[in-house]
Amino acid sequence: MKRNKSSAKENYLDQIPAFSEKYSWRQEDDGMVTILMENTGIFNRIFQKLLKKPKVSYIHLDEMGSFILPLVDGKRNIYDISVLVKERFGEQAEPLYERLVKFMQVMEANGFVVMEN
């Protein structure tokens, strides 16, 4: 029987996340990660002048997000990252897969992460 690609289920844990080249991030001395999002485009420029909006927005990640983001290197899949998160946080990471998948989905939806197969 022939399998249709659209009907075959892909395991999200096999996806390989990579941080988007559109954004940058930095890790502070305390290990916490901040994503830097430059507000570009005509509307952002108008808001920056009229409403004193910042040119760069800073998104501060929590402890677990700060641990995960440096692991998003375009080489490790989500399952590999989950193993490292489990080693670091133990029971504190539970429910591990649900939390990690949701984190990746939010990062992808905001354009910070792109998924590769």
Buried (B, 14 or more C-beta within 10 A) or exposed (E): EEEEEEEEEEEBBEBBBBBBEEBEBEEEEEEBBBBEBEBEEEEBEEBEEEEEEEEEEEBEBEBBBBBBBEBBEEEBBBBBBBEEBBEBBEEEBEEBBEBBBEBBEEBBEEEBBBBEE
